[in-house]
Amino acid sequence: EDKVVQSPLSLVVHEGDTVTLNCSYEVTNFRSLLWYKQEKKAPTFLFMLTSSGIEKKSGRLSSILDKKELFSILNITATQTGDSAIYLCAVDSLLAGGTSYGKLTFGQGTILTVHP
Amino acid sequence: NAGVTQTPKFRVLKTGQSMTLLCAQDMNHEYMYWYRQDPGMGLRLIHYSVGEGTTAKGEVPDGYNVSRLKKQNFLLGLESAAPSQTSVYFCASSYGRGFRQPQHFGDGTRLSIL
């Protein structure tokens, strides 16, 4: 059974701090790993990672994948109150049965709270 | 841009009642998905569809049915609601077989079963 585990489950920091969120996975037929940010409503897409060792960056957020050790990290530098959200890690893998269709398996999410 | 639209946004049902959740997307996406999100458990896939007229079971399909009569719409039905189905339901869509396309999510439907 495919499994995605995130840590920590919750994190409380102050503005300006740097945080690192972790995601480890065990899936068959891995295709990519995705990070989403979820505020009050819909999860919004942050990054998609397919290759090991290549960092993706968007402003103060960055992420990297290690396919050998089966994990990814999401870094947020100089945190702001607007970064408060649930951060979801998901792994895209091929469905069983030899099809070319994929499915996402989500981790539990990390609840990040940034205080002023 | 509308993207993925879910209706209703909130609903309270009594045990045993039935209802249908509607998901509509205007991005011409082939794939559509229904998830449920419960505290501490992330999002779990209920059913999905890889094209008009096709549906398949996900991780937690029991107690739910789906239909995809039109490419842009994906319906999730609860035939006899149970308290265990109290959850937030998200619909998502994505392009076809090219796996480098992320899923786009609707704003969710908060469903309470009393």
Interface residues (C-beta under 8 A of the other chain):
Chain A: V4 Q6 L9 R31 S32 L34 Y36 K41 A42 P43 T44 F45 M48 T50 L88 A90 D92 S100 Y101 G102 K103 L104 T105 F106 G107 Q108 G109
Chain B: V4 Y31 Y33 Y35 G40 M41 G42 L43 R44 L45 Y48 V50 G58 F90 R97 F99 R100 P102 Q103 H104 F105 G106 D107 G108
